[in-house]
Amino acid sequence: MRRLPPIALLVLALAVPVGIGLGGGEASAGVAYASPYTFEQTFGTALRLVRVDLGFEIVEKDPAAGYLLFEYRSPESGGKATQGAIEIVDGRAGVHVAVQLPAMPQYHEQVLLDGLVKKLVAEHGEPPKKAPPPPADAGAPPADAGAPHG
């Protein structure tokens, strides 16, 4: 059996953690929420949360495209600003909200999103109730409609 030279073992020992770090690192996917409120309510509330309630500087905003870019500051980072984004998309399935803070652990994104959900309820009341979906067989004839009785 052939043994690896010590330098090869060192390279391998260093390469495995790096490979794992690159493949399994934070992908910065952010957190998402399906808002039951209108696009306008959700976007306006997100803007007020970021700028007024939290006091973060808005770097760029585009209501037509549905995004806010801001400087996020956390006591954990020593007050150092990192980039943050909130994207709000009005689609057929409803209003989709995504929060991304790529330089921070994901729980920061979740805390920000939870704050938005609470603010939406506080400002606009409980979300409207969705009508229950019709039963799957709503328009179908009864199962025994064509069977002879006898």
N, C-alpha and C positions, 0 to 999 in steps of 0.2 A: 504494500500500500504506500502510495506516494504522499508525502507530507507537504503542506503549503509552507513556503518561506515566511518568516515572521513579518516581512513587509506586506505580503499579500493578506495575512490575517489582520493586520492593522488597517489596511485599505477596506477590507470587507467589514470590519467592525465599525468603521466610520461611515461607510456607504449605506448600510442597512438602516440606521436611524434617519439618515437624510432622506432615503427613498420613502420610508414610512411617513416622514414629515411632509414630504411633497405630495404623496398620494392621499394621505388621510388628514391633512391639515384642514384648517378652517376654510371652507369654501366661500364664506361670506354670502350665503344664500339669503340671509335675512329671515324675517318672520312675516307671516301673511295673515290677513283677516278678511273675511267676506262681510262687508258692511251692509246692514239692512237699511241704511239711510241713503239719501240721494247723493249723487256726486258732489253737488254744490255744498250740501251740509257737511259732508265728510271732508272735502278739501278745505273749506273755511275753518272748520274746527281744528284740523291738523295745523293749519297756518297759525291760528291763535295759540294753540298748545306750544308750538315750537318757539314762536317769537315773544308772545306776551307772558304765558305762564312759566316757561322755562328760561326765557331770556337769551336764547341762542340767536346768533347772527344768521340771517338768511343770506346765503351767497347768491342764489338764483331761484326764481320761481316762475312757473309757467302754468297758469290755470287751464289753458287750452290743452296742453299736453299732459297735465295732471301730475306735476312733480314739484317737490321742494328740495333744494340742496341747502344744507346748513352746516354750521360749525358746532359740533357736539363737544361739550366739556363735561368731564366727570371728575369728582374728587379723587377717584382711583388713579387717574392719569395725571394727577398734580395740577389740574386745571388746564392742561395742554389741550388745544383744539384738535379734533380729528373730524374728518368729513363724514357727514350723515346725509341720508336721502330718504324721502318718503315718496312713494309713487302711488297714485290713485288712478285706477282704470275703470271706466264705465263701460261695462260689456253687457251682452245679452243676459248673462247669468247673474248680473248684479254688479255692485261696486266692489272692486278688489283693491285692498290696501297692502302695500309691502313696505317694510321698514328695513333699512340697511345701515349698519355701522361697521364697516369692514375691519377697522382696527381694534374693535372692542369685542369682548366675549358676547355670545348670543343673548345672554340674559339681559344685557343692556337694551337690545332691540325689543325684547319681550316687555320689559318695564315701560319703555316708551310707547309701545303699542297698547298695553293695558291702560296707560294714562289716556290715550286717545279714546279708547272704548268708554271709559268712565266719563270723559268730557262730553262725548256724543250723547250719552244718556242724560247727563246733567243739563246740557243745553237744549236738547231736542225731545226729551222724554223717552219713555220706553219705545223700542223699535216697533214699527207696525207689524202686526201678526200676518204671516203668510197664510193664504187659503190652503187648506189641506188638499193634497192631490186627489183627483177623482179615483174611485176604485178601478182596478185594472180591467174589470169586466163591465164597466159602466154602460157601454153601448151594445154588448153582446146579448143574444137571446139566452134565456135560461138553458141549462145543460140538457133538460129533458123536453125541450120545446118541439123537437121533430120526432120524438119517440112515440110509437103507438101505445095507447093506454089500453089495458085490457086484462 
